[in-house]
Amino acid sequence: MTHISAGLGDALARWLDHLRAIEGVADNTLTAYRRDVSGFLGFLTRHLGESLGLAPLARVSVTDMRAWMADERGRGVSARTLARELSAVKNFAGWLAERDGYDITAILAARGPKYRRRLPRPLAEDAAREILESVALQSEEDWIAARDVAVVTLLYGCGLRISEALGLTGDQLPLGDMLRIRGKGGKERLVPVLPVARRAVARYAALCPWELGPGTPVFRGARGGALNPRLIARAMERARMQLGLPASATPHAMRHSFATHLLAAGGDLRTIQELLGHASLSTTQAYTAVDTRRLMEVYDMAHPKA
């Protein structure tokens, strides 16, 4: 990998620090941003044949941006990944321009490749219920079976991400009617907890052989450590194979199913957006596999014509 100049490295580090401290961006996202922007800066260093400092960024042209994107595609980078990389580069360049006054018009004007957005595949309502029943049969140890059911119930009944479910701590027990969740970017939201979810978590907590004290993970592995999300994925994988469901029946599909079934039952997109913790309504739409007629009905109710 091409080394970048000390000036660029320092600017990148300061940008990441800003995202972490001011915007509360998650560590995994910061790692991806560092990788994407470092790759772009490394390419420019090779492409321009000089030790690129901060000032030359203002001289980056549309042709240079096209050359970078062509190089990425030539390495086998997918259109979707390149679009993500370009977004990170623009974010970094915009921050730098605002901070130091650089004109980075060519970078901000660059247009990423078009790609077909992959829509999530939710389960049918009866399949979601069957998954919950089948997950309960995947372990001979009662407490582990109860644990897996509790996690999957939180995904489907509350629309949590698996990282959010596994991030619950002992001081949040017993679950009440509402649950405060810290989601992506450190953003908090309140999520209603259905009685079935409260019962599932309470049953697991009663059977768990480990002390679930304040500040410690609620969901534990067999040796008492924090539960690895892969174990939930495996339990669901076994359950879906027994039920003859497609490979798309993953833990994340339970969250998709929560949104889709809620919308089909008459929930409005804005409320579902808040429950899922989405920053953009368009993201919520992608999570809801309903036909155009149903979406138009929702829009008509939200925006009645005079």
N, C-alpha and C positions, 0 to 999 in steps of 0.2 A: 504494500500500500504506500502511495506517495506521501511523504511527510509534508506538512503545511508549515508556513512560517510561524514564528513565535507570536507575531502580531495577530494573525488570524486565529491561532490556537487560543490566545488570551480572549479575543472577542467572542469566540464560540463558548468558552467557559463562562464568561460574564452573562451571555444570553441564557445559557442553561441555568445559571444561578438565579437569574431574574424569573425565569419560568417556574422554578422550584419555590422560591421565596414569595413572590408576588402573586403568581397565578395558581400556585398549588398543583402544578402538573405532576402526575404520578411518575415514579422512578422508571418503570418500564417504558413509558412514553419518552422520557428524557433520554434513555439509552438509545431508543430508535432515532430520535432527533439527532443525537450526537453522531451516530453512524451515517445517517443520510447526508447531513450537512458536511461532515468530514470527507465523505466520498466526493461530493460536488466540488469542494475546495481543492481536494487532491487532483481531480481531473483538470481544473482550471490551471493549476500549477504546471502540470505536464503539457497541457494544450497551449498555454501562452509562452512556455519555455523560459520561465523566470521564477524567481522566488517571490511568490505573490504576497504582497502586503495588503493593507486595507485599502489604500488609495486606488490601486488598479481595479478594484471591484466596480468602481464607477465607470470604468471603460469597457466593461463586459457588454458585448453586443448581442443582438438577436441571433446572429450567426453562431456566436459562441454557445449560446443556450441550446440551439438546435444541435450543435456538435455534441454537447454533453448528453442530450437525450438520445441521440443516435448511438452514442457509445454505450449507454446503459442498455438500450434495446439489443445492441450487438452482443452484449454479455449475457443475454437471455433474461433480462429483467422484464417482468410482465407489465402490461399497460397499467394495471391497477397499482402495482408497487411503484412504478415511475410517477404516477399521479400523486402518491403519498409523499415520495421524495421531493417532488417539486413544491408541494405544499409546505414542507419543512424548510426548504431553501428560501421560499418567499417570506415565510415567517421570520427567519433569521435576518434576511436582507432588509425587510421592513423595519425591524427593531434597530438595526445598525444605521439605517438611513435617518430614522427619527432621532437617534441618539447623537450621531456624528455629522449629520447633514449631507450624506452622500446621495448622489442621484443614481438610483439603481432601477431606472425605468425599464430597461431591457429585461431585467430579471423578473420584475413584477408583471410585465406584459407577456411573458412566455406562457404559451398555452399547452397544457398537458395532453396526452393522448386520450382519445375516447375509449371507454370500455363499458361493457355491459355489467351493470351492477347486479351482483348475485343476491337474489332475494332469499331470506331465510325460509325454511320449511317448517311451519308449526305442525303439531300433531292434531288429529281430530280429537274431539272432546272425549269420546269413548276410549281412544288409544292412550290419551294422557292418564285417564283413570286406571287403565290396565297396567300402564308403566308403574304407577305408584304401588299397585297391588303386587306386581311381579318383583319389584326391587326388594320388597319385604321378604322375599323367599331366597335371596341370593347369598345369604350368610347363615351358617348354623349357629352362630353366637347371637343371642337375642339383642344384646346391646349394640352390636355392629349393624344388624338389620334395622334396628330402630333408628340408629344414626343416619343411615343412608336414606331411609324413608323421610326423616325430618329434613334433611338437606334438600332432597328433590321436591318435597312439599313446599318449602320456602321458595324454590325457583318458580314453581307453577302457581302457587297460591298467593305469592307476594310480588312476583316478577323480579326477583333479585338476580343479579349476576352471581355466578358461583363464588367469585372472590369476595363478594359482599356477604354471602351466607357464611362462608368460612371465616370471615373477619369478625363475626359476632364474639363477644367476650362474656365472661361469667357475670359481670355486673349488670348485664341486660336481661338476666333471668330472674324470675319467670317472665316470659314475654307478656306484654300488655296488649291493649287494643291497637296501639300504634307503635311503630318501630322507627327510630331515627337511624338512617343509613348514611354513611359517608361514601359517596360514589367516586366516579372518575373526576380527577382534578380537585379532589377534596370537597366537592360540593355535597351539601347535606340535603336530605329530603325526608319527609315523613311518609311512611307506608302503612296502610291499614293491615292488621294481622287477623286473618280469618280464624275462627275457633278451631278448625281442623289443623291449621298450622301450629297454633298454640298447644293443642293436645299432642301433636307429633313430637314437638320439641320437648315438652314436659315429660313424655314417656321416655324419650332418649335420656334426658338428664337424670331421671330416676334410676335408669338401668346402667348408666355409665360408671365404670369402676374407678374413674379418676375424679379428683376433686376439681370442680368447675368454679374456681374462685375468681374474684374481681380481677380484671386485666389479663386473665388467661383465656386461651381459645375455648369456645364452647365445644367445637367438634374436634375429636381426638382420633389419632391413629391407634393401632393395636398396642403400641408401646407407650402411649400417653402423650406423644408429641402432637403438634398441629397436624390436622388431617390434610393429606395430599389430595388435591382435586382430581388427580388421575384415578384414585380409588372409586370416586363417585362415577366417573366416566366408565370405568370397567363394570361396575354394578349395572349401569344403564345399558351397556353394551350386551351383557349377558341377558338382561331382561328383554331387550328388543329382539334378540335372536330367538328367544323362546316364543315371543309373540309374533314373529315373522314381520316385524316392522323394518323400514328402510334404515340405512346407515345414518341418515339425517336425524334420527331420533337420539339426539345428544342432550347433555345437561342444558346447553344453551337453547336448545329447541323448546325446552319447557318454559323459558322466559318468553320466547316468541309466541308460544301457545297462549300464555297468560294474556298478552296484548291482543292477540287475534280474537280469542274467545270473549274477552271483555268488550271489544268493539262490536262484535257480532251480537252481543246481548244488549246493545244500546249505549255503551259508554262512548263519550266523546273523545276526539283525538287529543285535545288539550289536556284533559285530565289524565289520560293514559301517558301522555308525554311526561307529565309531572311524576307519575308513579314510577315510570321507568328511569327517570333521571336523565332524559335526553336534552341536550342543549338546543337541538333543532327539531322542529316539527316534521321535517322531511325524513329524518331518521326514524321517527315513530311510524310514519307511513310505510317505510320499508319493512318494519317489523310486523306489519299487520297484513296477512294474506287474505284479503277480502276482495270481492269483485268490484268493478267500477260502479255498478248500480248502487251497492251499499255505501261506497265512499260518497257518491253524489247525494244520497239521502242524508248523510251526516253533514255535508257541506250546506245543503239546503236548510237544515234545521239550525245550523250555526249562523247562516247568512240568508235569512228569508228575503225573498224579493218583494219589493213594494207592490 
